[in-house]
Amino acid sequence: MDNPLVIISAITLVLNLAGTLAVVSWKMSRVEPTMKLALKEALDETTKEIDERIDRHVRYFGEGVAAVRQKINDVELYCRDNFVKKDEHTSQFIQLRERIEILIGKMGQ
């Protein structure tokens, strides 16, 4: 190994390998933040989409509940207006009470 050309070539090879290793390490250290940023953006977009879906389904459910509530109210009003009037109900109740008192009187005899 007395030949200076071999020594210079070996030193050059070692320096090139060290420089290449340093450059590769530096570039790899820059890839991680880029990947983190891309991942964060993807997660934010997915979270926003999920939140929009949840809001949409909550709104649909709320509209369904409101529709059922309105239908129940409509049925109550229809029944009130078309089936039994209050004065008719009262008179029927009085007649029923009188008949029950007559039956109780007959059972007591």
Chimera marker file (.cmm) of the C-alpha trace (Angstrom):
<marker_set name="trace">
<marker id="1" x="0.000" y="0.000" z="0.000" r="1" g="1" b="0" radius="0.5"/>
<marker id="2" x="2.868" y="2.280" z="-0.648" r="1" g="1" b="0" radius="0.5"/>
<marker id="3" x="1.286" y="3.523" z="-3.820" r="1" g="1" b="0" radius="0.5"/>
<marker id="4" x="-0.132" y="7.011" z="-3.175" r="1" g="1" b="0" radius="0.5"/>
<marker id="5" x="-2.770" y="6.558" z="-5.874" r="1" g="1" b="0" radius="0.5"/>
<marker id="6" x="-4.347" y="3.663" z="-3.987" r="1" g="1" b="0" radius="0.5"/>
<marker id="7" x="-4.346" y="5.641" z="-0.747" r="1" g="1" b="0" radius="0.5"/>
<marker id="8" x="-5.938" y="8.679" z="-2.409" r="1" g="1" b="0" radius="0.5"/>
<marker id="9" x="-8.531" y="6.450" z="-4.107" r="1" g="1" b="0" radius="0.5"/>
<marker id="10" x="-9.391" y="4.767" z="-0.821" r="1" g="1" b="0" radius="0.5"/>
<marker id="11" x="-9.720" y="8.113" z="0.972" r="1" g="1" b="0" radius="0.5"/>
<marker id="12" x="-11.870" y="9.458" z="-1.888" r="1" g="1" b="0" radius="0.5"/>
<marker id="13" x="-14.107" y="6.378" z="-1.718" r="1" g="1" b="0" radius="0.5"/>
<marker id="14" x="-14.551" y="6.751" z="2.036" r="1" g="1" b="0" radius="0.5"/>
<marker id="15" x="-15.315" y="10.479" z="1.694" r="1" g="1" b="0" radius="0.5"/>
<marker id="16" x="-17.806" y="9.822" z="-1.129" r="1" g="1" b="0" radius="0.5"/>
<marker id="17" x="-19.559" y="7.155" z="0.914" r="1" g="1" b="0" radius="0.5"/>
<marker id="18" x="-19.706" y="9.465" z="3.938" r="1" g="1" b="0" radius="0.5"/>
<marker id="19" x="-21.053" y="12.334" z="1.812" r="1" g="1" b="0" radius="0.5"/>
<marker id="20" x="-23.642" y="10.119" z="0.171" r="1" g="1" b="0" radius="0.5"/>
<marker id="21" x="-24.723" y="8.792" z="3.553" r="1" g="1" b="0" radius="0.5"/>
<marker id="22" x="-25.038" y="12.354" z="4.881" r="1" g="1" b="0" radius="0.5"/>
<marker id="23" x="-27.117" y="13.478" z="1.858" r="1" g="1" b="0" radius="0.5"/>
<marker id="24" x="-29.387" y="10.426" z="2.063" r="1" g="1" b="0" radius="0.5"/>
<marker id="25" x="-29.890" y="10.963" z="5.793" r="1" g="1" b="0" radius="0.5"/>
<marker id="26" x="-30.702" y="14.638" z="5.265" r="1" g="1" b="0" radius="0.5"/>
<marker id="27" x="-33.227" y="13.861" z="2.495" r="1" g="1" b="0" radius="0.5"/>
<marker id="28" x="-34.860" y="11.126" z="4.575" r="1" g="1" b="0" radius="0.5"/>
<marker id="29" x="-35.224" y="13.524" z="7.491" r="1" g="1" b="0" radius="0.5"/>
<marker id="30" x="-37.144" y="15.874" z="5.177" r="1" g="1" b="0" radius="0.5"/>
<marker id="31" x="-39.481" y="13.086" z="3.971" r="1" g="1" b="0" radius="0.5"/>
<marker id="32" x="-40.922" y="12.377" z="7.423" r="1" g="1" b="0" radius="0.5"/>
<marker id="33" x="-42.414" y="15.868" z="7.989" r="1" g="1" b="0" radius="0.5"/>
<marker id="34" x="-43.855" y="15.793" z="4.463" r="1" g="1" b="0" radius="0.5"/>
<marker id="35" x="-45.444" y="12.426" z="5.143" r="1" g="1" b="0" radius="0.5"/>
<marker id="36" x="-46.773" y="13.658" z="8.486" r="1" g="1" b="0" radius="0.5"/>
<marker id="37" x="-48.311" y="16.689" z="6.802" r="1" g="1" b="0" radius="0.5"/>
<marker id="38" x="-49.928" y="14.560" z="4.081" r="1" g="1" b="0" radius="0.5"/>
<marker id="39" x="-51.262" y="12.147" z="6.689" r="1" g="1" b="0" radius="0.5"/>
<marker id="40" x="-52.625" y="14.998" z="8.814" r="1" g="1" b="0" radius="0.5"/>
<marker id="41" x="-54.377" y="16.518" z="5.783" r="1" g="1" b="0" radius="0.5"/>
<marker id="42" x="-55.909" y="13.142" z="4.888" r="1" g="1" b="0" radius="0.5"/>
<marker id="43" x="-57.102" y="12.634" z="8.467" r="1" g="1" b="0" radius="0.5"/>
<marker id="44" x="-58.584" y="16.139" z="8.599" r="1" g="1" b="0" radius="0.5"/>
<marker id="45" x="-60.443" y="15.561" z="5.336" r="1" g="1" b="0" radius="0.5"/>
<marker id="46" x="-61.768" y="12.205" z="6.512" r="1" g="1" b="0" radius="0.5"/>
<marker id="47" x="-62.843" y="13.668" z="9.856" r="1" g="1" b="0" radius="0.5"/>
<marker id="48" x="-64.665" y="16.495" z="8.088" r="1" g="1" b="0" radius="0.5"/>
<marker id="49" x="-66.457" y="14.025" z="5.809" r="1" g="1" b="0" radius="0.5"/>
<marker id="50" x="-67.499" y="11.860" z="8.769" r="1" g="1" b="0" radius="0.5"/>
<marker id="51" x="-68.773" y="14.908" z="10.660" r="1" g="1" b="0" radius="0.5"/>
<marker id="52" x="-70.823" y="15.967" z="7.621" r="1" g="1" b="0" radius="0.5"/>
<marker id="53" x="-72.349" y="12.479" z="7.366" r="1" g="1" b="0" radius="0.5"/>
<marker id="54" x="-73.201" y="12.451" z="11.060" r="1" g="1" b="0" radius="0.5"/>
<marker id="55" x="-74.803" y="15.894" z="10.809" r="1" g="1" b="0" radius="0.5"/>
<marker id="56" x="-76.811" y="14.795" z="7.776" r="1" g="1" b="0" radius="0.5"/>
<marker id="57" x="-78.104" y="11.675" z="9.528" r="1" g="1" b="0" radius="0.5"/>
<marker id="58" x="-78.950" y="13.619" z="12.687" r="1" g="1" b="0" radius="0.5"/>
<marker id="59" x="-80.901" y="16.089" z="10.565" r="1" g="1" b="0" radius="0.5"/>
<marker id="60" x="-82.742" y="13.254" z="8.782" r="1" g="1" b="0" radius="0.5"/>
<marker id="61" x="-83.598" y="11.657" z="12.114" r="1" g="1" b="0" radius="0.5"/>
<marker id="62" x="-84.808" y="14.979" z="13.512" r="1" g="1" b="0" radius="0.5"/>
<marker id="63" x="-86.993" y="15.541" z="10.460" r="1" g="1" b="0" radius="0.5"/>
<marker id="64" x="-88.439" y="12.033" z="10.857" r="1" g="1" b="0" radius="0.5"/>
<marker id="65" x="-89.247" y="12.620" z="14.525" r="1" g="1" b="0" radius="0.5"/>
<marker id="66" x="-90.842" y="15.973" z="13.669" r="1" g="1" b="0" radius="0.5"/>
<marker id="67" x="-92.956" y="14.300" z="10.963" r="1" g="1" b="0" radius="0.5"/>
<marker id="68" x="-94.145" y="11.608" z="13.405" r="1" g="1" b="0" radius="0.5"/>
<marker id="69" x="-94.949" y="14.261" z="16.022" r="1" g="1" b="0" radius="0.5"/>
<marker id="70" x="-96.954" y="16.253" z="13.458" r="1" g="1" b="0" radius="0.5"/>
<marker id="71" x="-98.825" y="13.133" z="12.323" r="1" g="1" b="0" radius="0.5"/>
<marker id="72" x="-99.745" y="12.272" z="15.930" r="1" g="1" b="0" radius="0.5"/>
<marker id="73" x="-100.985" y="15.823" z="16.399" r="1" g="1" b="0" radius="0.5"/>
<marker id="74" x="-103.048" y="15.585" z="13.197" r="1" g="1" b="0" radius="0.5"/>
<marker id="75" x="-104.605" y="12.289" z="14.332" r="1" g="1" b="0" radius="0.5"/>
<marker id="76" x="-105.449" y="13.754" z="17.757" r="1" g="1" b="0" radius="0.5"/>
<marker id="77" x="-107.133" y="16.741" z="16.169" r="1" g="1" b="0" radius="0.5"/>
<marker id="78" x="-109.033" y="14.554" z="13.701" r="1" g="1" b="0" radius="0.5"/>
<marker id="79" x="-110.263" y="12.276" z="16.477" r="1" g="1" b="0" radius="0.5"/>
<marker id="80" x="-111.252" y="15.255" z="18.600" r="1" g="1" b="0" radius="0.5"/>
<marker id="81" x="-113.194" y="16.851" z="15.761" r="1" g="1" b="0" radius="0.5"/>
<marker id="82" x="-114.867" y="13.760" z="14.291" r="1" g="1" b="0" radius="0.5"/>
<marker id="83" x="-115.522" y="11.114" z="16.910" r="1" g="1" b="0" radius="0.5"/>
<marker id="84" x="-116.640" y="12.156" z="20.350" r="1" g="1" b="0" radius="0.5"/>
<marker id="85" x="-117.833" y="15.618" z="21.298" r="1" g="1" b="0" radius="0.5"/>
<marker id="86" x="-117.383" y="16.606" z="24.907" r="1" g="1" b="0" radius="0.5"/>
<marker id="87" x="-121.095" y="17.057" z="25.634" r="1" g="1" b="0" radius="0.5"/>
<marker id="88" x="-121.857" y="13.672" z="24.042" r="1" g="1" b="0" radius="0.5"/>
<marker id="89" x="-119.150" y="12.055" z="26.111" r="1" g="1" b="0" radius="0.5"/>
<marker id="90" x="-120.476" y="13.641" z="29.307" r="1" g="1" b="0" radius="0.5"/>
<marker id="91" x="-124.041" y="12.522" z="28.612" r="1" g="1" b="0" radius="0.5"/>
<marker id="92" x="-122.889" y="8.973" z="27.818" r="1" g="1" b="0" radius="0.5"/>
<marker id="93" x="-120.828" y="8.899" z="31.011" r="1" g="1" b="0" radius="0.5"/>
<marker id="94" x="-123.838" y="10.042" z="33.082" r="1" g="1" b="0" radius="0.5"/>
<marker id="95" x="-126.034" y="7.355" z="31.503" r="1" g="1" b="0" radius="0.5"/>
<marker id="96" x="-123.396" y="4.708" z="32.179" r="1" g="1" b="0" radius="0.5"/>
<marker id="97" x="-123.132" y="5.790" z="35.813" r="1" g="1" b="0" radius="0.5"/>
<marker id="98" x="-126.936" y="5.606" z="36.220" r="1" g="1" b="0" radius="0.5"/>
<marker id="99" x="-127.029" y="2.108" z="34.725" r="1" g="1" b="0" radius="0.5"/>
<marker id="100" x="-124.216" y="0.948" z="37.037" r="1" g="1" b="0" radius="0.5"/>
<marker id="101" x="-126.131" y="2.326" z="40.058" r="1" g="1" b="0" radius="0.5"/>
<marker id="102" x="-129.264" y="0.469" z="38.932" r="1" g="1" b="0" radius="0.5"/>
<marker id="103" x="-127.255" y="-2.769" z="38.586" r="1" g="1" b="0" radius="0.5"/>
<marker id="104" x="-125.687" y="-2.275" z="42.014" r="1" g="1" b="0" radius="0.5"/>
<marker id="105" x="-129.159" y="-1.693" z="43.444" r="1" g="1" b="0" radius="0.5"/>
<marker id="106" x="-130.484" y="-4.900" z="41.861" r="1" g="1" b="0" radius="0.5"/>
<marker id="107" x="-127.508" y="-6.880" z="43.185" r="1" g="1" b="0" radius="0.5"/>
<marker id="108" x="-128.144" y="-5.592" z="46.709" r="1" g="1" b="0" radius="0.5"/>
<marker id="109" x="-131.744" y="-6.901" z="46.748" r="1" g="1" b="0" radius="0.5"/>
<link id1="1" id2="2" r="1" g="1" b="0" radius="0.2"/>
<link id1="2" id2="3" r="1" g="1" b="0" radius="0.2"/>
<link id1="3" id2="4" r="1" g="1" b="0" radius="0.2"/>
<link id1="4" id2="5" r="1" g="1" b="0" radius="0.2"/>
<link id1="5" id2="6" r="1" g="1" b="0" radius="0.2"/>
<link id1="6" id2="7" r="1" g="1" b="0" radius="0.2"/>
<link id1="7" id2="8" r="1" g="1" b="0" radius="0.2"/>
<link id1="8" id2="9" r="1" g="1" b="0" radius="0.2"/>
<link id1="9" id2="10" r="1" g="1" b="0" radius="0.2"/>
<link id1="10" id2="11" r="1" g="1" b="0" radius="0.2"/>
<link id1="11" id2="12" r="1" g="1" b="0" radius="0.2"/>
<link id1="12" id2="13" r="1" g="1" b="0" radius="0.2"/>
<link id1="13" id2="14" r="1" g="1" b="0" radius="0.2"/>
<link id1="14" id2="15" r="1" g="1" b="0" radius="0.2"/>
<link id1="15" id2="16" r="1" g="1" b="0" radius="0.2"/>
<link id1="16" id2="17" r="1" g="1" b="0" radius="0.2"/>
<link id1="17" id2="18" r="1" g="1" b="0" radius="0.2"/>
<link id1="18" id2="19" r="1" g="1" b="0" radius="0.2"/>
<link id1="19" id2="20" r="1" g="1" b="0" radius="0.2"/>
<link id1="20" id2="21" r="1" g="1" b="0" radius="0.2"/>
<link id1="21" id2="22" r="1" g="1" b="0" radius="0.2"/>
<link id1="22" id2="23" r="1" g="1" b="0" radius="0.2"/>
<link id1="23" id2="24" r="1" g="1" b="0" radius="0.2"/>
<link id1="24" id2="25" r="1" g="1" b="0" radius="0.2"/>
<link id1="25" id2="26" r="1" g="1" b="0" radius="0.2"/>
<link id1="26" id2="27" r="1" g="1" b="0" radius="0.2"/>
<link id1="27" id2="28" r="1" g="1" b="0" radius="0.2"/>
<link id1="28" id2="29" r="1" g="1" b="0" radius="0.2"/>
<link id1="29" id2="30" r="1" g="1" b="0" radius="0.2"/>
<link id1="30" id2="31" r="1" g="1" b="0" radius="0.2"/>
<link id1="31" id2="32" r="1" g="1" b="0" radius="0.2"/>
<link id1="32" id2="33" r="1" g="1" b="0" radius="0.2"/>
<link id1="33" id2="34" r="1" g="1" b="0" radius="0.2"/>
<link id1="34" id2="35" r="1" g="1" b="0" radius="0.2"/>
<link id1="35" id2="36" r="1" g="1" b="0" radius="0.2"/>
<link id1="36" id2="37" r="1" g="1" b="0" radius="0.2"/>
<link id1="37" id2="38" r="1" g="1" b="0" radius="0.2"/>
<link id1="38" id2="39" r="1" g="1" b="0" radius="0.2"/>
<link id1="39" id2="40" r="1" g="1" b="0" radius="0.2"/>
<link id1="40" id2="41" r="1" g="1" b="0" radius="0.2"/>
<link id1="41" id2="42" r="1" g="1" b="0" radius="0.2"/>
<link id1="42" id2="43" r="1" g="1" b="0" radius="0.2"/>
<link id1="43" id2="44" r="1" g="1" b="0" radius="0.2"/>
<link id1="44" id2="45" r="1" g="1" b="0" radius="0.2"/>
<link id1="45" id2="46" r="1" g="1" b="0" radius="0.2"/>
<link id1="46" id2="47" r="1" g="1" b="0" radius="0.2"/>
<link id1="47" id2="48" r="1" g="1" b="0" radius="0.2"/>
<link id1="48" id2="49" r="1" g="1" b="0" radius="0.2"/>
<link id1="49" id2="50" r="1" g="1" b="0" radius="0.2"/>
<link id1="50" id2="51" r="1" g="1" b="0" radius="0.2"/>
<link id1="51" id2="52" r="1" g="1" b="0" radius="0.2"/>
<link id1="52" id2="53" r="1" g="1" b="0" radius="0.2"/>
<link id1="53" id2="54" r="1" g="1" b="0" radius="0.2"/>
<link id1="54" id2="55" r="1" g="1" b="0" radius="0.2"/>
<link id1="55" id2="56" r="1" g="1" b="0" radius="0.2"/>
<link id1="56" id2="57" r="1" g="1" b="0" radius="0.2"/>
<link id1="57" id2="58" r="1" g="1" b="0" radius="0.2"/>
<link id1="58" id2="59" r="1" g="1" b="0" radius="0.2"/>
<link id1="59" id2="60" r="1" g="1" b="0" radius="0.2"/>
<link id1="60" id2="61" r="1" g="1" b="0" radius="0.2"/>
<link id1="61" id2="62" r="1" g="1" b="0" radius="0.2"/>
<link id1="62" id2="63" r="1" g="1" b="0" radius="0.2"/>
<link id1="63" id2="64" r="1" g="1" b="0" radius="0.2"/>
<link id1="64" id2="65" r="1" g="1" b="0" radius="0.2"/>
<link id1="65" id2="66" r="1" g="1" b="0" radius="0.2"/>
<link id1="66" id2="67" r="1" g="1" b="0" radius="0.2"/>
<link id1="67" id2="68" r="1" g="1" b="0" radius="0.2"/>
<link id1="68" id2="69" r="1" g="1" b="0" radius="0.2"/>
<link id1="69" id2="70" r="1" g="1" b="0" radius="0.2"/>
<link id1="70" id2="71" r="1" g="1" b="0" radius="0.2"/>
<link id1="71" id2="72" r="1" g="1" b="0" radius="0.2"/>
<link id1="72" id2="73" r="1" g="1" b="0" radius="0.2"/>
<link id1="73" id2="74" r="1" g="1" b="0" radius="0.2"/>
<link id1="74" id2="75" r="1" g="1" b="0" radius="0.2"/>
<link id1="75" id2="76" r="1" g="1" b="0" radius="0.2"/>
<link id1="76" id2="77" r="1" g="1" b="0" radius="0.2"/>
<link id1="77" id2="78" r="1" g="1" b="0" radius="0.2"/>
<link id1="78" id2="79" r="1" g="1" b="0" radius="0.2"/>
<link id1="79" id2="80" r="1" g="1" b="0" radius="0.2"/>
<link id1="80" id2="81" r="1" g="1" b="0" radius="0.2"/>
<link id1="81" id2="82" r="1" g="1" b="0" radius="0.2"/>
<link id1="82" id2="83" r="1" g="1" b="0" radius="0.2"/>
<link id1="83" id2="84" r="1" g="1" b="0" radius="0.2"/>
<link id1="84" id2="85" r="1" g="1" b="0" radius="0.2"/>
<link id1="85" id2="86" r="1" g="1" b="0" radius="0.2"/>
<link id1="86" id2="87" r="1" g="1" b="0" radius="0.2"/>
<link id1="87" id2="88" r="1" g="1" b="0" radius="0.2"/>
<link id1="88" id2="89" r="1" g="1" b="0" radius="0.2"/>
<link id1="89" id2="90" r="1" g="1" b="0" radius="0.2"/>
<link id1="90" id2="91" r="1" g="1" b="0" radius="0.2"/>
<link id1="91" id2="92" r="1" g="1" b="0" radius="0.2"/>
<link id1="92" id2="93" r="1" g="1" b="0" radius="0.2"/>
<link id1="93" id2="94" r="1" g="1" b="0" radius="0.2"/>
<link id1="94" id2="95" r="1" g="1" b="0" radius="0.2"/>
<link id1="95" id2="96" r="1" g="1" b="0" radius="0.2"/>
<link id1="96" id2="97" r="1" g="1" b="0" radius="0.2"/>
<link id1="97" id2="98" r="1" g="1" b="0" radius="0.2"/>
<link id1="98" id2="99" r="1" g="1" b="0" radius="0.2"/>
<link id1="99" id2="100" r="1" g="1" b="0" radius="0.2"/>
<link id1="100" id2="101" r="1" g="1" b="0" radius="0.2"/>
<link id1="101" id2="102" r="1" g="1" b="0" radius="0.2"/>
<link id1="102" id2="103" r="1" g="1" b="0" radius="0.2"/>
<link id1="103" id2="104" r="1" g="1" b="0" radius="0.2"/>
<link id1="104" id2="105" r="1" g="1" b="0" radius="0.2"/>
<link id1="105" id2="106" r="1" g="1" b="0" radius="0.2"/>
<link id1="106" id2="107" r="1" g="1" b="0" radius="0.2"/>
<link id1="107" id2="108" r="1" g="1" b="0" radius="0.2"/>
<link id1="108" id2="109" r="1" g="1" b="0" radius="0.2"/>
</marker_set>
